Amino acid sequence: MILSNKTTLKKIKDQEVIIEPLKKSQLQPASIDLRIGNHFLTIDEYSTPLISLDKPAVYKEIYKDHIIIPPQAFVIGTTMEVIKLPNNMSAFIEGRSSIGRLGLFIQNAGWVDPGFEGHITLELYNANRVPIELRAGRRICQLVLASLDQETAIYIGKYYGQNKATESQIHLDEESDDVSLKTKMKFKEFD
């Protein structure tokens, strides 16, 4: 169930959910607007001839209060806010419609797991043929909170506790050459 602003505000006041810093103006009817921070990453195109899922990519780090995203360019950013969810709640990130109408696509892989704590890393893509300027502190996306049907194990993955824009850690995933065998074994654990 998606939480209303009244329920969200109560959970924040009771410190069941932490979103800091937070202004009351960020609270929407069924979401919370989050703001862009001042830390960004871009793929270092001069050091990265090929992106592989098996090796870390090389990034350039940028600390600025404003950034210009070139046309058809990709930048990783972060929220100003730190989020902490309990193990009976999850959340997802959506770009603000007003931002999307300018051609800026915002993604964070869509999902924030129960128990997550840290800044939210945002993947930003300029779909235009003209640059887009962003300033730190601007409301850029929405956090939508959802209640789980029961408590679950908390997220303890590789992005737990991130405190700035965080590069992909896909190269740390454990992958099997025999995906079907791994899938069978995984489901057998639940029998």
C-alpha positions as CSV (number, residue, x, y, z in Angstrom):
1,M,0.0,0.0,0.0
2,I,1.4,3.5,-0.9
3,L,1.5,5.8,2.0
4,S,-0.4,9.1,2.1
5,N,1.2,12.3,3.2
6,K,-0.5,12.1,6.6
7,T,0.8,8.6,7.3
8,T,4.3,9.6,5.9
9,L,4.5,12.7,8.1
10,K,3.5,10.6,11.2
11,K,6.1,8.0,10.4
12,I,8.7,10.8,10.0
13,K,7.7,12.4,13.3
14,D,7.8,9.0,15.1
15,Q,11.3,8.4,13.4
16,E,10.1,5.2,11.8
17,V,11.2,6.7,8.5
18,I,14.1,9.2,8.3
19,I,14.4,11.7,5.5
20,E,16.9,14.5,6.3
21,P,17.1,17.3,5.6
22,L,13.4,17.8,4.9
23,K,11.2,20.9,4.4
24,K,7.5,20.6,4.8
25,S,7.1,22.0,1.2
26,Q,8.6,18.7,-0.1
27,L,5.7,16.7,1.2
28,Q,3.2,15.9,-1.6
29,P,-0.2,14.0,-1.3
30,A,1.4,10.6,-1.9
31,S,5.2,11.2,-2.2
32,I,8.1,13.3,-1.0
33,D,10.0,15.5,-3.4
34,L,13.8,14.9,-3.1
35,R,16.5,17.4,-4.2
36,I,19.6,17.0,-6.2
37,G,22.9,17.2,-4.3
38,N,26.2,18.6,-5.4
39,H,28.1,15.4,-6.1
40,F,28.1,13.9,-9.7
41,L,29.9,11.1,-11.6
42,T,30.4,10.7,-15.3
43,I,32.0,7.8,-17.1
44,D,35.6,8.7,-18.1
45,E,35.3,8.3,-21.8
46,Y,39.1,8.6,-22.3
47,S,39.9,5.8,-19.9
48,T,37.0,3.5,-20.7
49,P,37.1,2.1,-24.3
50,L,34.4,-0.5,-23.4
51,I,32.0,-0.9,-20.5
52,S,32.0,-4.4,-19.2
53,L,29.7,-5.8,-16.5
54,D,32.6,-7.9,-15.2
55,K,35.0,-5.0,-14.5
56,P,34.6,-1.6,-12.7
57,A,34.0,1.3,-14.9
58,V,36.2,4.4,-14.6
59,Y,34.4,7.6,-13.5
60,K,35.2,11.3,-13.2
61,E,34.1,12.8,-9.9
62,I,32.5,16.3,-9.9
63,Y,31.6,18.4,-6.9
64,K,29.6,21.5,-8.1
65,D,26.6,23.4,-7.0
66,H,25.4,23.4,-10.6
67,I,26.1,21.1,-13.5
68,I,25.3,21.3,-17.2
69,I,24.3,17.9,-18.8
70,P,25.2,17.9,-22.5
71,P,22.7,16.6,-25.1
72,Q,22.3,12.8,-25.0
73,A,24.6,12.6,-22.1
74,F,24.5,10.5,-18.9
75,V,25.4,11.7,-15.4
76,I,25.1,10.1,-12.0
77,G,23.9,12.3,-9.2
78,T,22.7,12.0,-5.7
79,T,20.0,13.3,-3.5
80,M,20.6,15.9,-0.8
81,E,18.5,13.8,1.5
82,V,19.6,10.8,3.5
83,I,16.9,8.1,3.6
84,K,16.4,5.4,6.2
85,L,13.6,2.9,5.9
86,P,12.4,0.3,8.4
87,N,12.2,-3.4,7.4
88,N,8.4,-3.2,6.8
89,M,8.6,-0.5,4.2
90,S,10.0,0.0,0.7
91,A,10.0,2.9,-1.7
92,F,10.5,3.8,-5.3
93,I,11.8,6.9,-7.1
94,E,10.0,8.6,-9.9
95,G,11.2,11.7,-11.8
96,R,9.0,14.8,-11.4
97,S,6.7,15.2,-14.4
98,S,7.8,18.9,-14.8
99,I,11.4,17.7,-15.1
100,G,10.5,14.9,-17.5
101,R,8.7,17.4,-19.8
102,L,12.0,19.1,-20.2
103,G,13.6,15.9,-21.5
104,L,15.6,14.9,-18.4
105,F,15.0,11.3,-17.5
106,I,15.6,10.3,-13.9
107,Q,16.1,6.8,-12.7
108,N,17.5,5.1,-9.6
109,A,16.9,1.5,-10.8
110,G,13.4,2.3,-9.5
111,W,13.5,0.6,-6.1
112,V,14.6,1.3,-2.6
113,D,14.7,-1.9,-0.5
114,P,13.4,-2.3,3.1
115,G,16.0,-1.3,5.6
116,F,18.0,0.8,3.1
117,E,20.0,3.7,4.6
118,G,21.9,6.4,2.7
119,H,21.7,8.9,-0.1
120,I,19.8,7.8,-3.2
121,T,21.9,7.7,-6.4
122,L,20.1,9.0,-9.4
123,E,20.9,8.2,-13.0
124,L,20.3,11.3,-15.1
125,Y,19.9,11.3,-18.9
126,N,19.4,14.4,-21.1
127,A,17.3,13.2,-24.0
128,N,17.5,16.6,-25.7
129,R,19.6,18.2,-28.4
130,V,20.4,21.1,-26.0
131,P,22.1,21.1,-22.6
132,I,20.2,21.1,-19.3
133,E,21.5,23.0,-16.3
134,L,20.8,21.6,-12.8
135,R,21.4,23.4,-9.5
136,A,22.0,21.7,-6.2
137,G,18.9,22.0,-4.0
138,R,16.4,21.8,-6.8
139,R,13.5,19.3,-6.3
140,I,14.1,16.7,-9.0
141,C,12.4,13.5,-8.1
142,Q,9.7,11.9,-5.9
143,L,10.1,9.2,-3.2
144,V,7.0,7.1,-3.0
145,L,6.8,5.0,0.2
146,A,5.0,1.7,0.3
147,S,4.1,-0.5,3.3
148,L,5.0,-4.3,3.1
149,D,2.5,-6.9,4.1
150,Q,5.0,-8.1,6.7
151,E,8.5,-7.4,8.0
152,T,11.3,-8.8,6.0
153,A,15.1,-9.0,6.2
154,I,16.7,-5.6,5.7
155,Y,18.8,-4.6,2.7
156,I,22.5,-5.2,3.3
157,G,23.6,-5.0,-0.2
158,K,26.6,-3.2,-1.8
159,Y,24.8,0.2,-1.9
160,Y,23.9,0.3,1.8
161,G,25.1,3.5,3.5
162,Q,26.1,5.3,0.3
163,N,26.8,8.9,1.1
164,K,27.2,10.4,-2.4
165,A,26.7,9.5,-6.0
166,T,27.9,5.9,-6.2
167,E,29.3,4.2,-9.2
168,S,27.9,0.9,-10.5
169,Q,29.0,-2.1,-8.4
170,I,27.7,-4.7,-11.0
171,H,31.1,-6.2,-11.3
172,L,30.8,-7.5,-7.7
173,D,27.7,-9.6,-8.5
174,E,28.0,-13.3,-8.3
175,E,26.8,-14.7,-11.6
176,S,26.7,-18.3,-12.7
177,D,27.4,-19.6,-16.2
178,D,24.5,-22.0,-15.7
179,V,21.6,-19.6,-14.9
180,S,19.0,-22.3,-15.1
181,L,20.8,-24.4,-12.5
182,K,21.2,-21.4,-10.2
183,T,17.5,-20.5,-10.6
184,K,16.4,-24.1,-9.8
185,M,18.7,-24.1,-6.7
186,K,17.4,-20.8,-5.5
187,F,13.7,-21.9,-5.7
188,K,14.5,-25.2,-4.1
189,E,15.6,-23.2,-1.0
190,F,12.0,-21.9,-0.7
191,D,10.3,-25.3,-0.9
